[in-house]
Amino acid sequence: MTPHKIELYVPAITPFAADMSVDHARLVAHARALLAAGAHGLAPFGTTSEANSMSVAERMAALEALIEGGIDPQVLIPGTGCAALPDTVALSAHATRLGCRGVLVLPPFYYKGVPEDGVFAAFAQVIETVGAADLGVYLYHIPQMSGVPITPALIERLLKAYPGTIRGLKDSAGKWDYARDVIAAFPEIATYSASEAMIVKNAAAGGGGCISASSNVNPAGIRALIDALGTPAEDAALAQVSAVRAIFEGLPLIPAIKAAVAAQQDDPAYARLRPPFMPTGAEHADAIARAVALSGDGVAA
Amino acid sequence: MTPHKIELYVPAITPFAADMSVDHARLVAHARALLAAGAHGLAPFGTTSEANSMSVAERMAALEALIEGGIDPQVLIPGTGCAALPDTVALSAHATRLGCRGVLVLPPFYYKGVPEDGVFAAFAQVIETVGAADLGVYLYHIPQMSGVPITPALIERLLKAYPGTIRGLKDSAGKWDYARDVIAAFPEIATYSASEAMIVKNAAAGGGGCISASSNVNPAGIRALIDALGTPAEDAALAQVSAVRAIFEGLPLIPAIKAAVAAQQDDPAYARLRPPFMPTGAEHADAIARAVALSGDGVAA
């Protein structure tokens, strides 16, 4: 098994206009800046992107805007998992048709305590209904939001049934033991950690890198760490990304990330959020300023 | 404050056709049978209805089918709460335009640990964007699924801001202390319990009755209990509905309710479920048969 390339995919925030519609121009500008700063690709329309606060039509239009804005679909792994399977199918088929590298798929997340057979059936229905040979599925493990874990037993079953289609997993639970076990058991898929502070361990174990909320603010630092892996520069790079990460872990994550991007870009529009999120309060301004200072110009192209 | 009328609103199951599309004919037939058996109204497209496994377009078409099928919209309180506010707005506006008595609204349910200010903002945005004087909002408290409780502080704030619009609450958490406190603090809204076993307490406290999954199977028994409140027949009626309820509480609820309706109607099509639900196993057949036997012909028109 060839080790995976270690990559940074950014779960890009979704900017909103004053009328709270999706702001395509800022979305494209932010996406370009992230890639220019060293991100290998983008995983837009995930949790950090407030995608579950967007309609199917809004998600499709925003993905089209990214591609029309010049982003190569082969560096896009958009989130497509919804509570309702018809929506997941529609988004996954759309992204695949547009040539995306893959899709990041949540299990159906409204109902809790559902049987693993049912979660398998849900993924199977998405894969078979999309019915495209070039569909690439990245499983999205974020039980603290979805309530439905992607267990090793489920991964094994999906890999047996759809070996060419299941290509990766994003571990957003943040427990290293889980990621370690998944990487060891399923080296053929790329397992991404949700924290850049785990990149060194992830890479050493044979994972695929990270898809991290804070990479919206610190993409250059995280890319520097990836480039420094195994070199004398690794420790300093890890210290830098860990310091930024630690600040965000003490804050309301998504509002703080958007506030930090707004500060970096000197454009308050980036900080707008849809309910149920609220802007960060003044009590977090110093911490956000520290994270921005540590990240440097971050996403400046 | 005049006490509320004690009512049974049935969270009607959603039948699916062999191709897993929504089966409008069986949906209408079941709805008619429930009303003929004594239900005061229907609260379709809630949790029991697998509504969160349906797209917005499917939910609109199914509501239209019910009304075209002869169901008076004034006895319909459809669920309209989605993860994404644009979807909640679209469904709530649609149901209001069709003349529905009200809409049962979940808070946005993907994100967890969100601030109460943000949950208030979400409901406010739905109410103000729909912008219809005849919009009636019933708040849906089901934290075990949504992850976002409807707290008394939130109810108070919403009632102050939208006194004519907030009309009721469904308590699906099943903790009597919560329902008792909500009824006592907010007697002007109709609070429905999710279990018919609580109807006597709910009515005595000044609540509005129940919206119960098992009323898909035992509507006549529950209506008999409501009609018997305060009469010598109350104890026997309560014993009957409690016995049926107790059986379902030991089973995977939604699959078991659908299997029981299928048995009652002698039509296995009613038992079909969308993933992530799976059909009940053979080990539950005896319990389901007992619930059906205790319910009598239940929904037979």
Contacts between the chains, C-beta under 8 A, distances in Angstrom:
chain1	res1	chain2	res2	distance
A	47	B	110	7.9
A	47	B	111	7.8
A	52	B	83	4.5
A	52	B	84	6.4
A	52	B	108	7.8
A	52	B	110	3.6
A	52	B	111	7.0
A	53	B	83	7.0
A	53	B	84	5.3
A	53	B	85	6.4
A	53	B	108	6.5
A	53	B	110	7.5
A	53	B	111	7.8
A	54	B	84	5.5
A	54	B	86	7.2
A	55	B	56	7.5
A	55	B	84	5.3
A	55	B	86	4.3
A	55	B	87	5.4
A	55	B	90	7.7
A	56	B	55	7.5
A	56	B	56	7.8
A	58	B	84	7.9
A	58	B	86	6.7
A	82	B	83	7.5
A	83	B	52	4.6
A	83	B	53	7.0
A	83	B	82	7.5
A	83	B	83	5.9
A	83	B	109	8.0
A	83	B	110	7.8
A	84	B	52	6.4
A	84	B	53	5.2
A	84	B	54	5.5
A	84	B	55	5.3
A	84	B	58	7.9
A	85	B	53	6.4
A	85	B	274	6.4
A	85	B	275	6.5
A	86	B	54	7.2
A	86	B	55	4.3
A	86	B	58	6.7
A	87	B	55	5.4
A	90	B	55	7.7
A	107	B	276	6.8
A	108	B	52	7.8
A	108	B	53	6.5
A	108	B	275	6.8
A	108	B	276	4.9
A	109	B	83	8.0
A	109	B	110	6.4
A	110	B	47	7.9
A	110	B	52	3.6
A	110	B	53	7.5
A	110	B	83	7.8
A	110	B	109	6.4
A	110	B	145	6.2
A	110	B	146	7.9
A	111	B	47	7.8
A	111	B	52	7.0
A	111	B	53	7.8
A	111	B	145	6.6
A	111	B	254	8.0
A	111	B	276	6.0
A	111	B	277	7.1
A	112	B	144	6.6
A	112	B	145	5.8
A	114	B	276	4.0
A	114	B	277	6.5
A	115	B	252	7.7
A	115	B	276	7.4
A	115	B	277	8.0
A	115	B	278	5.3
A	117	B	278	5.1
A	118	B	275	5.1
A	118	B	276	3.5
A	118	B	277	5.5
A	118	B	278	4.7
A	119	B	275	7.5
A	119	B	276	5.2
A	121	B	275	3.9
A	121	B	276	7.0
A	121	B	278	6.9
A	122	B	275	3.9
A	122	B	276	5.0
A	124	B	275	8.0
A	125	B	275	5.8
A	144	B	112	6.6
A	145	B	110	6.2
A	145	B	111	6.6
A	145	B	112	5.8
A	146	B	110	7.9
A	147	B	147	7.2
A	148	B	276	7.2
A	252	B	115	7.7
A	254	B	111	8.0
A	274	B	85	6.4
A	275	B	85	6.4
A	275	B	108	6.8
A	275	B	118	5.1
A	275	B	119	7.5
A	275	B	121	3.9
A	275	B	122	3.8
A	275	B	124	8.0
A	275	B	125	5.8
A	276	B	107	6.8
A	276	B	108	4.9
A	276	B	111	6.0
A	276	B	114	4.0
A	276	B	115	7.4
A	276	B	118	3.6
A	276	B	119	5.2
A	276	B	121	7.0
A	276	B	122	5.0
A	276	B	148	7.2
A	277	B	111	7.1
A	277	B	114	6.5
A	277	B	115	8.0
A	277	B	118	5.5
A	278	B	115	5.3
A	278	B	117	5.1
A	278	B	118	4.6
A	278	B	121	6.9
